[in-house]
Amino acid sequence: MPTKKDDVYGDHISHKFNDELMELKTEFLKMGGMVEAQVENAIQALVDGDGHLADEIRANDKKVDKMEVEIDEEATLIIARRQPTARDLRLVISVIKMVADLERVGDEAKKIAKLAIKLQEEGQAPRGYVEVRHIGTHVLSMLHDALDAFARLDSEQALRIMKEDKRVDEEYQAAARTLLTFMMEDTRNISRCMSVMWVLRALERVGDHACNIAENVIFMVKGEDVRHTPVEEAEKVVGR
């Protein structure tokens, strides 16, 4: 976490305003930790064929949705009460955007949990679990690092996450080709392999949302929107 000196969002004359911004950041990170656990547990439920754990993930998704609404309301109240400008406004707007990404990550975890239950009932797929673990580990690392970059206002770390997104896309495409080849060779396993394919797709989307959070961190710190821009352009922004 940034120190008092380094935290550019904690230097207002109004201590109440400082507290409100810090509370907003804290609640966002709390939601991020919960969502991160949801994804990790969903992968575990799938690989272990643990239907009970998968049911817990589906139930916890309501808590994630509730946290999104509460953080949105908190951010909206800050805008109404404080009428923030410049860096403070960027923080509040970014949190509203990033909390939506976290909620969608939670949705992807719920999808994986549903597929874990489906595969528990049908029987595990013969292929794809190694790829699930590999890509799952990769996107979980991205999500964790994106939350850490937000906590520390670290635009350089955020840039590294943006670069990782391309690698995840390549890993997903390679895993999908492997599974498609296997299904063509043995059509008896198409249904179960397709379930694993949807899991891989959900994990790839988690990587996309982690990248979105990283882009918003750069916006918060540098004041420039790097969405829909090449990584090379984002590098220039971060280097300024």
C-alpha positions in Angstrom: 0.0 0.0 0.0 1.2 3.5 -0.7 2.6 5.6 2.2 0.8 8.8 3.3 3.5 10.8 1.4 3.1 8.8 -1.8 -0.7 8.4 -1.7 -1.8 11.4 -3.9 -5.4 10.6 -3.0 -4.9 11.3 0.7 -3.8 15.0 0.9 -7.0 17.0 1.3 -7.6 19.6 4.0 -10.9 17.7 4.7 -10.0 14.6 6.7 -13.5 13.3 6.0 -12.9 13.5 2.3 -9.6 11.6 2.8 -11.4 9.0 4.8 -14.1 8.6 2.1 -11.6 8.1 -0.7 -9.6 5.6 1.4 -12.8 3.7 2.3 -13.7 3.5 -1.4 -10.3 2.1 -2.2 -10.5 -0.4 0.7 -13.9 -1.6 -0.3 -12.8 -2.1 -3.9 -9.8 -4.1 -2.8 -12.0 -6.2 -0.5 -14.3 -7.0 -3.4 -11.2 -7.8 -5.5 -10.0 -10.3 -3.0 -13.3 -12.0 -2.9 -13.5 -12.2 -6.7 -10.0 -13.5 -6.9 -10.9 -16.3 -4.4 -14.1 -17.1 -6.4 -12.0 -17.7 -9.6 -9.4 -19.8 -7.7 -12.1 -21.9 -6.1 -13.9 -22.4 -9.3 -10.8 -23.8 -11.0 -10.3 -26.1 -8.0 -13.9 -27.2 -8.1 -13.6 -28.1 -11.8 -10.3 -30.0 -11.5 -11.3 -31.9 -8.3 -14.9 -32.5 -9.4 -16.1 -30.8 -6.2 -19.8 -30.1 -6.6 -20.1 -28.7 -3.0 -17.4 -26.1 -3.6 -19.0 -25.2 -7.0 -22.4 -24.6 -5.2 -20.6 -22.3 -2.7 -19.2 -20.3 -5.5 -22.6 -19.9 -7.1 -24.1 -18.8 -3.8 -21.3 -16.3 -3.1 -21.9 -14.6 -6.5 -24.9 -12.8 -4.9 -22.4 -11.3 -2.3 -20.2 -10.0 -5.2 -23.2 -8.4 -6.9 -24.2 -6.7 -3.6 -20.7 -5.4 -3.1 -20.8 -3.9 -6.7 -24.0 -2.0 -5.9 -22.7 -0.7 -2.5 -19.4 0.5 -4.0 -21.2 2.2 -6.9 -23.5 4.0 -4.4 -20.5 5.0 -2.3 -18.7 6.5 -5.4 -21.9 8.3 -6.5 -22.3 9.9 -3.1 -18.7 11.1 -3.1 -19.3 12.8 -6.5 -22.5 14.4 -5.2 -21.1 15.6 -1.9 -17.6 16.5 -2.8 -17.8 17.3 -6.5 -14.2 16.0 -7.0 -12.0 17.3 -9.8 -8.8 16.1 -11.5 -7.1 13.2 -9.8 -9.9 12.6 -7.3 -12.5 12.5 -10.0 -10.3 10.0 -12.0 -10.1 7.8 -8.9 -13.9 7.7 -8.4 -14.7 7.2 -12.0 -12.1 4.5 -12.4 -13.4 2.6 -9.4 -16.9 2.7 -10.9 -15.5 1.2 -14.1 -13.2 -1.3 -12.4 -15.9 -2.6 -10.0 -18.0 -3.5 -13.1 -15.0 -5.5 -14.3 -14.7 -7.3 -10.9 -18.4 -8.2 -11.1 -17.9 -9.7 -14.5 -15.0 -11.7 -13.3 -17.3 -13.0 -10.6 -19.8 -14.0 -13.3 -17.0 -15.9 -15.1 -16.2 -17.8 -11.9 -19.9 -18.7 -11.6 -19.9 -20.0 -15.2 -16.9 -22.2 -14.4 -18.7 -23.4 -11.2 -21.8 -24.4 -13.3 -19.6 -26.2 -15.8 -17.8 -28.0 -12.9 -21.2 -29.3 -11.7 -22.1 -30.3 -15.2 -18.9 -32.3 -15.6 -19.3 -33.9 -12.2 -22.6 -35.3 -13.4 -21.4 -36.3 -16.9 -17.9 -37.5 -15.9 -14.7 -35.6 -16.3 -13.5 -34.7 -19.7 -10.5 -36.7 -21.0 -8.5 -33.7 -21.9 -8.0 -30.0 -21.1 -7.4 -29.9 -17.3 -3.7 -29.1 -17.7 -4.5 -26.2 -19.9 -7.2 -25.0 -17.4 -4.7 -25.0 -14.6 -2.0 -23.3 -16.7 -4.2 -20.5 -18.0 -6.0 -20.2 -14.7 -2.8 -19.6 -12.9 -1.8 -17.0 -15.4 -5.0 -15.0 -15.3 -5.2 -15.2 -11.5 -1.7 -13.7 -11.4 -2.8 -10.9 -13.7 -5.8 -10.2 -11.5 -3.8 -10.2 -8.3 -1.2 -7.9 -9.8 -3.8 -5.5 -11.2 -5.3 -5.2 -7.7 -1.9 -4.6 -6.3 -1.1 -2.0 -9.0 -4.3 -0.2 -7.9 -3.4 -0.4 -4.3 0.1 1.1 -4.9 -0.9 3.4 -7.8 1.8 1.6 -9.9 1.4 2.4 -13.6 4.5 0.4 -14.5 3.1 -2.7 -13.1 -0.2 -2.0 -14.8 1.6 -1.8 -18.1 3.2 -5.2 -17.5 -0.3 -6.6 -17.1 -1.4 -5.1 -20.4 1.5 -6.9 -22.1 0.5 -10.2 -20.4 -3.0 -10.1 -22.0 -1.6 -11.0 -25.4 0.2 -14.0 -24.0 -3.1 -15.3 -22.4 -4.9 -14.9 -25.8 -2.2 -17.0 -27.5 -2.4 -19.6 -24.7 -6.1 -19.8 -25.0 -6.0 -20.2 -28.8 -3.4 -23.0 -28.6 -5.4 -24.8 -25.9 -8.6 -24.5 -28.0 -6.9 -25.9 -31.1 -5.6 -28.9 -29.0 -9.1 -29.6 -27.7 -10.7 -29.2 -31.2 -8.2 -31.7 -32.7 -8.9 -34.2 -29.9 -12.7 -33.8 -30.4 -12.3 -34.5 -34.2 -10.4 -37.6 -33.4 -12.8 -38.9 -30.9 -16.4 -37.6 -31.2 -17.6 -39.5 -28.2 -16.1 -36.8 -25.9 -17.4 -33.7 -27.7 -19.9 -32.6 -25.0 -17.4 -32.9 -22.1 -14.6 -31.3 -24.1 -16.9 -28.4 -25.1 -17.5 -27.8 -21.4 -13.8 -27.5 -20.8 -13.6 -25.2 -23.9 -16.1 -22.9 -22.3 -14.1 -22.9 -19.0 -11.0 -21.8 -21.0 -13.0 -19.1 -22.7 -14.2 -17.8 -19.2 -10.6 -17.7 -18.0 -9.5 -15.8 -21.1 -12.2 -13.3 -20.2 -10.9 -13.0 -16.7 -7.5 -12.0 -18.2 -9.3 -9.3 -20.3 -11.0 -7.8 -17.2 -7.6 -7.8 -15.4 -6.2 -5.9 -18.4 -9.1 -3.4 -18.2 -8.4 -2.8 -14.5 -4.7 -2.2 -15.4 -5.7 0.3 -18.1 -7.8 2.2 -15.5 -4.8 2.3 -13.1 -2.8 4.0 -15.8 -5.6 6.5 -16.3 -5.7 7.2 -12.6 -2.0 7.8 -12.3 -1.2 9.5 -15.6 -4.5 11.1 -16.5 -4.6 9.6 -20.0 -7.0 7.0 -21.4 -5.0 4.0 -22.8 -8.0 1.9 -23.7 -8.1 0.7 -27.3 -4.6 1.8 -27.9 -1.5 -0.3 -28.8 0.7 -1.3 -25.9 3.5 0.8 -27.5 1.4 3.9 -27.0 0.6 3.0 -23.4 4.4 2.6 -22.8 4.9 6.2 -23.9 2.2 7.4 -21.5 3.7 5.5 -18.6 7.2 6.7 -19.4 6.3 10.4 -19.2 
